[in-house]
């Protein structure tokens, strides 16, 4: 079964608002990554956060990781229409490069 | 960032035929490549891990005789769907790793089996 569960499954917000997506996983991880996928396209790597990190920023993206709760969140600030896409978290385990993907969140930004 | 290409981007074939999908890392050497499949509105499911010069490691439930993987060089891995059937219709995505742990994904190949 898939490692990660994402919440919400779908999210629609007005352009300019902030979007928050959450990811929960089941076992200890080495790192957690967030990817974006536009409809029918490949995945774009957004950000990687290691198990010993709690927060990372990249432009309008902010990722947090709480290993005690086995959860992560992705915040997109000042959303734009171009942010409309599906967002996936993915985890790796120590000594293993395999990615296990979450169920994904479909984000729609309403102009 | 690193670039991974896939060819073809889409393919339509008749049931019973075989289809080969190529995955190339264009500007880096990838010792490991991964193959995923994705059904509509679902997440990616790992099919197999491909290491250059060795046999691929398949995930549980993936038929290795049906999904043949070859990783002949550090920049090329191929996935051949043998004797394709309509239920094999899906979006197939490859990725390649760099020493920095990040996986870079190809644009995907949409397969439709009639």
Interface residues (C-beta under 8 A of the other chain):
Chain A: X2 X31 X33 X35 X40 X41 X42 X43 X44 X45 X48 X88 X92 X97 X98 X99 X100 X101 X102 X103 X104 X106
Chain B: X1 X4 X6 X32 X34 X41 X42 X43 X44 X45 X46 X49 X91 X93 X95 X97 X101 X102 X103 X104 X105 X106 X107 X108 X110
